[in-house]
């Protein structure tokens, strides 16, 4: 079973009744979340609230204990799903950059293009160079990751995901490992993606970014979505005491 061409009405991601346990510890307690096509959803909350686990369940880097995850209408938690094929349609950008340190920037991008998408060397390089140009790194194709700043490495990681032409991009606190002066460059790239209607789910502590860019914000606490809605509602008119207390600490 593989992903079909979705209708415009089909949510890009639909999470229903999702739970996740690690041994006796319950991290997610029945999450329902819908991500519409072309929209940006930001997940906010204190460390340990379950945000990253929820994100990792969306492409089965973590196997849910129960519940379902639909990607373009396909239940990717079903037993007959080729999860490697599904993951090729989902870009993932981590806190750490996860680049191959012994490979050039260009080869970091072309590897999956050749092995997964089966492009020729010339085709893969054309795609990679176009994506690197989009993130402002055309001059660094021959560099190795260790020769780049943290912000540049994260932009390479974003370009690598974009090169696979994903249907959804997942970002797990993509700026948390960066020095403060490098954060803006990465957030600017993400703003550009949102402006181009890339479907994105972003775990972030950057409240200004969430307020400005997100179409929908979900606040997690202790494995539950306590409150969600448009940014103006979540940030300016919080209904729950827990969200008000969280925002008083981060704004």
N, C-alpha and C positions, 0 to 999 in steps of 0.2 A: 504494500500500500504506500502511496506517495502523495505529495501535496497536489491538489487540483488547482486550476485557475479559479480564484474565488470571485464571487459576486461582490459588488460594491457594498451590499448590505451585510455581508458576512464580517463579523469582527476579526481583526487581525489576530488577536489573542483573547480567549475567553477562559477564565479560571473559575471553577465551580467546586465548592466544598473541599478546598485543598487543605490537607493536614500533612505535617511532617514531624516525625519523631526521630530523635537520636537516642536510642536506648529508652530509658524512662523519661527523658526530657522532651517535652512537646514544644516545638519551635513555632509551628503554624497551627492554628486552631479552627480551621474552617474558613478559608479565604474565598471570597467571590470578587472577581475583578474583570472588567471588560476594557479592552484596548481597541479603540476604533481605528480603522485604516487611515493613515496619514496624520495621526495625532501623536502628541507627546504626553506621556503619563509620568509624573514624578512620584516616587515613593520616598516619604520622609518619616523621620522618627528617630528615637534615641538608638545608640548602639545596642545590639542585642534584641531589637524589637522584631526581627524576622525579615527585614527588607531584602537582604542579600540572599537569604535562603529562598524566599519567594521568587526572586529573579532567576536563581539557578535552577529552580524547578520548572521554569518556563521553557528550558531546552534540555531538561533531564540531566543536567550536570549533577543535580540531586534528584533521586527518585522519590516522588511523593509517596507518603504512607497510604493516603486515600485521596479521593477526589479526582477531577479530570482537568486536563489542560488541552484546549483546542487551539490549533494553529491553522488559520485560514479554514476553519471548519473541520479539520482532521484531528481526531482524538489521538494525540501523540503519546498518551499513557496507555494506549491499547497494546496488546501483546504482539500483534502482527505488524507493528510499525518498524520501518527501517530508520532507526533514530539517527544514524550517521547521515542518511540522505536528508532527513528533516533538518538536522543541525546545519547543513550546508546552506540553508535558507535563512538562518538566524545568526546575525553578527553579534559577537560578544566582546566587550571591551572591559578589562578588569582594572582593579586598583594598580596592580603591578602590570608591566607592559607585556610580559610573556613573549618577547621576541627571541629569536634564535641568535645568541651572541656571536656565533662564529660565521654568520652569514651576513652579506651586505643587506642594506635596506631593500634594494631591488629584489634580491633573492627571497627575502622574508615575505614579500608580496607575491612573487610568482610561484612559490612552492605549491600552495594549495590550488592555485589556478590551473597548474599543470596536472597535479595528482587527482584533484576532485572534479574540476570542471573539464579536464582533459584537453586544455588548450595547447596549441603548439608553443614553442619557446617564444616565437615572434609575437603571437597573439597575446600571450601572457604578459610579455614586457610592454606591449602597447597599452593594455588595460592598467597595469601597475603604474606606468609613467603618468597616465591620465589621472589616476587617483592621487598620486603623490603631488601632482600639480595642484589639485583641488585643496590640499592641506598645506600648500606652500613649501614643499620640501623637494622640489625638482633638483636642487643643487646638491642633494645629499644621497643620491642613489647608490653611490659606491662606498659610502661610509658604513661602518659597522655600528650596531646600537651603542656600544660603549663610547663611541666618539660623539654622541649626541647628548643634548640636555634631556632631562626628564620630560619636559614638555614636548620636545621634538620626538622622543621615543613614543609618547602617548599618541601623538598625531600619526606616526607610522602605524601604530596598532589600529587606529581608526581607519586609516587608508586601507590596511590589509583586510579589515572586515568589509569595507565598502566594495573592494575589488570583487568580492564574491556575489555582488548584487543581491544582498539579503532582502527579504520581505519585512523583517523586523530587526531593529538594532537594540541590544540590551547593554546598558552601561552600569557597571557596579562601582559607584564612587570613583569616577575616572580621574578626579583631580586630587584625591585625598593624599596621594604619595608625592605630590608636586610642591616645590617651593612656591610661596604665595605669588611671586612675580611671574610664574609660569602658568598660573591657572587661567588667566584671561584668554591666552591663545587657544587653549583646548576648548573652553566654553564658547568662544567665537565660532569654532568649527561646528560645534553642536547646534548653535543658533542657526547657522547656515543650513544644516541638515533639516532642522525643524521648518525653516522657511521654504524648503523644497518638498515638504510634506512627507519626509521619511517617517515611518512609524517607529517610535522610540519609547522604551521604558527605561527610566533613569533613577537609580538609587543615588541620592545626593544629599549632602549637608549644605549645599549652596542655595540658601533660601531665596536670594535675589534672582538666581537663574530660574528656580522653580516658579517664582511669582511671574517672571517676565515671559518665559518660554512655554511652560506647560499649558496644555489644554485642560488637564485634569490632574488633581493632586490627591494622593491617598496617604493618610497618616496612620502608621502602624504602631501598636503598643502591645507588648506581651503576646505577639503572634496573632493579633486581630487587627483588622482595619476598623479603627475607632471612628474615623470621620473621613469623608471624601467629597470632592466636588470641584468646581472651578476655583482657580487660585484666589480670586477675590473673596469668595465665600470662606475658604479654608483659612486664609491669612487675616482677613479683615473682620470676619464675623464667626469665629470659632464657637461651636455649640457646647463642646464637652470641656469639663474642667481639665482633663488630662491634656488636651491639645492646647488650651490656654496656658497651662503651666509649661509645656514644651516650648511654645513660641516665646514665652517671657524669657527663656534662657538663651534662645538662639537669634532673636531679632534685636 
